[in-house]
Amino acid sequence: MARARDPIADLRRIAFLLERANEATYRVRAFRSAAKALAGMPAAELTERVGNGTLTELAGVGDVTARCVAESLAGEEPVYLRRLVATEGSDLDAEATALRAALRGDCHTHSDWSDGGSPIEEMALAAVELGHEYLVLTDHSPRLTVARGLTAERLRRQLDHVAQVNAALPEGFRILTGIEVDILADGSLDQDDDLLARLDVVVGSVHSGLKDERSKMTRRMLKAVANPHLDILGHVTGRMVSSRPAGVTGPGDRGHRARTRAESDFDADAVFAACAEHDTAVEINSRPERQDPPKRLIRRALEAGCRFAINTDAHAPGQLDWQRFGCERAALCGVPADRVINTWSAEQLVAWTHTRT
């Protein structure tokens, strides 16, 4: 008989690949729920249930996931997994491949502390498997209630939790503390200054008033960029180019369903000039439904002398591999690796952010 595989690992791998492929939430949830339901079960009981056909009596395990478990225990790569692997992804050209290889971490990610679908530990382990050296955790700030934004007190608790998680992670990898802070209507940042000063990386994004008239939006963004706590200007235009769900599996599903949305109107040349002046990086957001900023604005930011951060804005483990989409767009616009801050080591990145405050 073939040696049994790890069925929990196979279920998690399937969920990861579904997330990476931007598949619908219910498919991802089916495999993650099954993995969670079976994770603590003794191997003998799991084998017995597969043998007598009672696996589907467990909450969270359906016919498809049960079949995958049976195939794993028989020593076979599950057919579902094999098909996903055979059809995954697309090849990048040489420039995009080189840029992706130069990235050492991701500066914009979410967990189930706000609107992500997975615990911090699971996001970190997925990043380790992808070869990252660090992951910046940037859950939302208080005003974004639909995304369960973190109050100051919850953020303090998260910082303590991240310290505990880091102590248990593999050597050579670390979670960096951070936040995706709302840029409010007056350009201020939606969190206490003392907390922002404690964080390793601060991403600031506009999530409300996206249809504000040009001069108002420009003033708002210029004030935020000038704030010494702001390190990265996130998804600059706020646009959505796709109307399909983005595979988010957490409590923020409703708030994060993608929808087509036009770009915000602002003076891009003035904003990018301010980013260059204050050494604030411009995010190249890798989410397929965002593709933000558009390529014409990436080129203008490059001409202005800006730094960049190629981030996934991941809300689930499989989305952490979406950096290749951002790299492809950055390479098409001629962005060199030495202008991308997450090609730096964690130490270099934190030294840069702390010298800016």
C-alpha positions as CSV (number, residue, x, y, z in Angstrom):
1,M,0.0,0.0,0.0
2,A,1.1,3.5,-0.7
3,R,2.1,5.5,2.4
4,A,-0.6,7.8,3.6
5,R,-0.4,11.5,3.0
6,D,-1.3,14.3,5.5
7,P,-5.0,14.9,4.7
8,I,-5.1,18.1,6.8
9,A,-2.1,19.5,4.8
10,D,-3.8,18.6,1.6
11,L,-7.0,20.3,2.6
12,R,-5.1,23.5,3.6
13,R,-3.1,23.4,0.3
14,I,-6.3,23.2,-1.7
15,A,-7.8,26.1,0.2
16,F,-4.5,28.1,-0.4
17,L,-4.6,27.4,-4.2
18,L,-8.3,28.4,-4.4
19,E,-7.6,31.7,-2.6
20,R,-4.6,32.3,-4.9
21,A,-6.9,31.7,-7.9
22,N,-9.4,34.2,-6.5
23,E,-12.1,31.5,-6.4
24,A,-15.4,32.1,-4.6
25,T,-15.5,32.3,-0.8
26,Y,-17.7,29.2,-0.3
27,R,-15.2,26.9,-2.0
28,V,-12.3,28.1,0.1
29,R,-14.4,27.9,3.3
30,A,-15.4,24.3,2.6
31,F,-11.8,23.1,2.7
32,R,-10.6,25.3,5.5
33,S,-13.7,24.3,7.6
34,A,-12.9,20.6,6.9
35,A,-9.3,21.0,7.9
36,K,-10.3,22.7,11.1
37,A,-12.9,20.1,11.9
38,L,-10.4,17.2,11.5
39,A,-7.3,18.9,12.9
40,G,-7.6,17.5,16.4
41,M,-9.0,14.1,15.5
42,P,-6.8,11.0,16.4
43,A,-5.4,9.3,13.3
44,A,-7.1,6.0,14.2
45,E,-10.6,7.6,14.4
46,L,-10.0,9.5,11.1
47,T,-9.1,6.2,9.4
48,E,-12.1,4.4,10.9
49,R,-14.5,7.1,9.8
50,V,-13.2,7.1,6.3
51,G,-13.5,3.3,6.3
52,N,-17.1,3.2,7.5
53,G,-18.3,6.3,5.6
54,T,-19.2,8.4,8.6
55,L,-16.7,11.3,7.9
56,T,-19.5,13.5,6.5
57,E,-21.5,13.2,9.7
58,L,-19.0,15.7,11.2
59,A,-19.9,19.4,10.9
60,G,-17.8,21.1,8.3
61,V,-17.0,18.0,6.3
62,G,-18.8,17.4,3.0
63,D,-18.7,14.9,0.2
64,V,-16.0,16.6,-1.7
65,T,-13.7,17.2,1.2
66,A,-14.3,13.7,2.6
67,R,-13.3,12.2,-0.8
68,C,-10.1,14.3,-0.6
69,V,-9.3,12.9,2.8
70,A,-9.9,9.4,1.7
71,E,-7.5,9.8,-1.2
72,S,-4.9,11.3,1.0
73,L,-5.1,8.5,3.5
74,A,-4.7,6.0,0.6
75,G,-1.4,7.7,-0.3
76,E,-2.8,9.4,-3.4
77,E,-2.6,13.1,-4.2
78,P,-6.3,14.2,-4.1
79,V,-7.8,14.6,-7.6
80,Y,-9.1,18.0,-6.6
81,L,-5.6,19.1,-5.6
82,R,-4.0,17.6,-8.7
83,R,-6.3,19.5,-11.0
84,L,-5.6,22.7,-9.2
85,V,-1.9,22.3,-9.4
86,A,-2.1,21.4,-13.1
87,T,-4.0,24.6,-14.0
88,E,-2.5,27.1,-11.5
89,G,-1.1,30.5,-12.4
90,S,0.6,31.8,-15.5
91,D,4.3,32.4,-16.2
92,L,5.8,35.8,-15.7
93,D,8.3,37.4,-18.0
94,A,11.9,37.7,-17.0
95,E,11.7,41.2,-15.6
96,A,8.6,40.4,-13.4
97,T,10.2,37.1,-12.3
98,A,13.3,38.9,-11.2
99,L,11.4,41.6,-9.3
100,R,9.3,38.9,-7.5
101,A,12.4,37.1,-6.5
102,A,13.8,40.3,-5.1
103,L,10.9,40.8,-2.7
104,R,11.6,39.7,0.9
105,G,8.3,40.5,2.5
106,D,4.8,41.9,2.2
107,C,3.8,45.2,3.8
108,H,0.0,45.1,3.7
109,T,-1.9,42.1,5.0
110,H,-5.0,41.4,7.2
111,S,-6.0,38.8,9.7
112,D,-9.2,37.7,11.5
113,W,-8.6,40.4,14.1
114,S,-10.3,42.7,11.5
115,D,-11.8,41.5,8.2
116,G,-9.3,38.8,7.2
117,G,-10.3,35.2,7.1
118,S,-7.5,33.5,9.0
119,P,-5.6,33.8,12.3
120,I,-2.3,35.7,12.4
121,E,-0.4,32.4,12.9
122,E,-1.8,30.9,9.7
123,M,-1.0,34.0,7.7
124,A,2.5,33.9,9.0
125,L,3.1,30.2,8.3
126,A,1.8,30.7,4.7
127,A,4.3,33.6,4.3
128,V,7.1,31.3,5.5
129,E,6.1,28.6,3.0
130,L,6.3,31.2,0.2
131,G,9.8,32.1,1.2
132,H,9.1,35.5,2.8
133,E,11.4,36.8,5.5
134,Y,8.7,38.9,7.1
135,L,5.1,39.8,7.0
136,V,3.7,43.2,8.0
137,L,0.3,42.8,9.8
138,T,-1.8,45.8,8.9
139,D,-5.4,45.3,10.2
140,H,-7.8,48.1,9.8
141,S,-8.3,51.1,12.1
142,P,-11.4,52.0,14.2
143,R,-13.4,54.1,11.8
144,L,-13.8,51.3,9.3
145,T,-16.4,49.5,11.4
146,V,-17.6,47.2,8.5
147,A,-14.1,45.7,8.6
148,R,-14.0,45.4,12.4
149,G,-11.3,48.0,12.7
150,L,-9.1,47.8,15.8
151,T,-9.6,50.3,18.6
152,A,-6.5,51.5,20.4
153,E,-7.1,48.9,23.1
154,R,-7.5,46.0,20.7
155,L,-4.4,47.1,18.8
156,R,-2.4,47.1,22.0
157,R,-3.6,43.6,22.7
158,Q,-2.6,42.6,19.1
159,L,0.9,43.9,19.7
160,D,1.3,41.7,22.7
161,H,-0.1,38.7,20.7
162,V,2.3,39.3,17.8
163,A,5.2,39.2,20.2
164,Q,4.0,35.8,21.5
165,V,3.5,34.5,18.0
166,N,7.0,35.7,16.8
167,A,8.6,33.8,19.7
168,A,7.2,30.5,18.2
169,L,7.8,31.1,14.5
170,P,10.8,29.6,12.6
171,E,14.1,31.4,13.0
172,G,14.7,33.9,10.2
173,F,11.1,35.0,9.9
174,R,9.2,37.6,11.8
175,I,5.9,39.4,11.8
176,L,6.3,43.2,11.8
177,T,3.7,45.2,13.5
178,G,1.6,47.6,11.5
179,I,-1.8,49.0,10.6
180,E,-3.8,50.1,7.6
181,V,-5.0,53.4,9.0
182,D,-7.9,55.3,7.5
183,I,-7.0,58.7,6.0
184,L,-9.9,60.7,7.4
185,A,-11.8,63.5,5.6
186,D,-9.4,66.2,7.0
187,G,-6.3,64.2,6.1
188,S,-5.6,63.0,9.7
189,L,-4.9,59.4,10.5
190,D,-7.4,57.2,12.4
191,Q,-5.3,56.1,15.3
192,D,-3.5,57.5,18.4
193,D,-0.1,59.1,17.5
194,D,1.6,57.2,20.4
195,L,0.4,53.9,18.9
196,L,1.4,54.8,15.4
197,A,4.9,55.6,16.7
198,R,5.2,52.1,18.2
199,L,4.3,50.3,15.0
200,D,7.0,49.1,12.5
201,V,5.0,50.0,9.4
202,V,2.0,52.3,8.8
203,V,0.0,52.0,5.6
204,G,-2.6,54.8,5.1
205,S,-5.6,54.5,2.7
206,V,-8.7,56.4,1.8
207,H,-11.8,54.3,2.3
208,S,-14.6,56.9,2.5
209,G,-15.6,59.9,0.5
210,L,-14.0,58.4,-2.6
211,K,-16.1,60.7,-4.8
212,D,-14.9,63.9,-3.1
213,E,-14.2,66.7,-5.6
214,R,-10.6,67.0,-6.9
215,S,-9.3,69.8,-4.7
216,K,-10.7,68.4,-1.5
217,M,-9.3,64.9,-2.2
218,T,-5.9,66.4,-3.1
219,R,-5.7,68.4,0.2
220,R,-6.7,65.3,2.1
221,M,-4.0,63.1,0.6
222,L,-1.3,65.8,0.8
223,K,-1.9,66.3,4.6
224,A,-1.7,62.5,5.1
225,V,1.5,62.1,3.1
226,A,3.1,64.9,5.1
227,N,2.3,63.0,8.4
228,P,5.6,61.6,9.6
229,H,3.9,58.4,10.9
230,L,2.7,57.5,7.4
231,D,5.1,55.1,5.6
232,I,3.1,53.8,2.6
233,L,0.2,55.4,0.7
234,G,-2.2,52.5,0.1
235,H,-4.3,51.7,-3.0
236,V,-4.0,55.3,-4.2
237,T,-7.0,55.8,-6.4
238,G,-9.5,53.5,-4.6
239,R,-10.6,52.0,-7.9
240,M,-12.2,48.6,-8.4
241,V,-11.9,47.0,-11.9
242,S,-13.7,43.8,-11.2
243,S,-17.2,43.0,-9.8
244,R,-16.5,39.5,-8.7
245,P,-15.9,38.4,-5.1
246,A,-12.3,38.5,-4.0
247,G,-12.2,35.2,-2.1
248,V,-12.2,36.9,1.4
249,T,-13.3,34.3,3.9
250,G,-13.6,36.3,7.1
251,P,-16.3,38.4,8.8
252,G,-15.7,41.2,6.4
253,D,-17.1,39.4,3.4
254,R,-19.9,41.9,2.9
255,G,-17.7,44.9,3.3
256,H,-15.0,43.6,1.0
257,R,-17.0,42.3,-2.0
258,A,-15.3,43.8,-5.0
259,R,-17.4,46.0,-7.2
260,T,-16.5,48.2,-10.1
261,R,-15.6,51.7,-8.9
262,A,-14.0,54.6,-10.7
263,E,-10.8,56.2,-9.6
264,S,-10.9,59.0,-7.1
265,D,-10.1,62.4,-8.7
266,F,-7.0,64.1,-7.3
267,D,-3.9,66.0,-8.5
268,A,-1.6,62.9,-8.9
269,D,1.5,65.0,-9.8
270,A,1.1,67.0,-6.6
271,V,0.5,63.9,-4.4
272,F,3.4,62.0,-5.9
273,A,5.7,65.0,-5.6
274,A,4.8,65.1,-1.9
275,C,5.4,61.4,-1.5
276,A,8.9,61.9,-3.0
277,E,9.5,64.9,-0.8
278,H,8.5,63.2,2.4
279,D,9.9,59.8,1.4
280,T,6.5,58.1,1.6
281,A,6.2,54.9,-0.5
282,V,3.5,54.5,-3.1
283,E,1.8,51.1,-2.9
284,I,1.4,48.9,-6.0
285,N,-1.6,47.0,-4.8
286,S,-1.6,43.4,-6.2
287,R,-5.2,42.5,-5.6
288,P,-6.7,41.5,-9.0
289,E,-9.9,43.5,-8.5
290,R,-7.9,46.7,-7.6
291,Q,-4.8,46.8,-9.9
292,D,-4.2,50.2,-8.1
293,P,-2.6,52.5,-9.2
294,P,-3.2,52.1,-12.9
295,K,0.0,51.8,-15.0
296,R,-0.1,55.4,-16.2
297,L,0.1,56.5,-12.5
298,I,2.8,54.1,-11.6
299,R,4.9,55.6,-14.4
300,R,4.1,59.1,-13.1
301,A,5.1,58.2,-9.6
302,L,8.3,56.7,-10.9
303,E,9.1,59.9,-12.8
304,A,8.4,61.8,-9.6
305,G,11.1,59.9,-7.8
306,C,8.8,57.9,-5.5
307,R,9.6,54.7,-3.7
308,F,7.2,51.8,-4.0
309,A,5.8,48.9,-2.0
310,I,4.5,45.9,-3.9
311,N,1.9,44.5,-1.5
312,T,-0.9,41.9,-1.7
313,D,-3.5,43.5,0.7
314,A,-4.1,39.8,1.5
315,H,-7.1,38.8,3.5
316,A,-6.4,35.1,3.3
317,P,-3.3,32.9,3.1
318,G,-3.5,32.0,-0.6
319,Q,-3.7,35.7,-1.5
320,L,-0.2,36.2,-0.2
321,D,1.0,34.8,-3.5
322,W,-0.7,37.6,-5.4
323,Q,2.5,39.7,-5.4
324,R,3.3,38.3,-8.8
325,F,0.4,40.4,-10.2
326,G,1.9,43.6,-8.7
327,C,5.4,42.7,-9.9
328,E,4.1,42.1,-13.5
329,R,2.5,45.6,-13.6
330,A,5.6,47.2,-11.9
331,A,7.9,45.6,-14.4
332,L,5.8,46.8,-17.3
333,C,6.3,50.3,-16.0
334,G,10.0,50.0,-15.6
335,V,10.1,50.1,-11.7
336,P,13.6,48.9,-10.6
337,A,14.0,46.7,-7.6
338,D,16.1,49.3,-5.8
339,R,13.0,51.6,-5.6
340,V,10.9,48.9,-3.9
341,I,11.0,49.0,-0.1
342,N,10.0,45.4,0.4
343,T,13.2,44.2,-1.4
344,W,14.9,45.3,1.9
345,S,15.5,43.1,4.9
346,A,13.2,43.5,7.9
347,E,16.0,45.4,9.7
348,Q,16.5,47.9,6.8
349,L,12.7,48.4,6.5
350,V,12.2,49.1,10.2
351,A,15.3,51.4,10.3
352,W,13.8,53.4,7.4
353,T,10.3,53.7,8.9
354,H,11.7,54.7,12.3
355,T,14.0,57.4,10.9
356,R,10.9,59.0,9.2
357,T,9.0,59.7,12.5
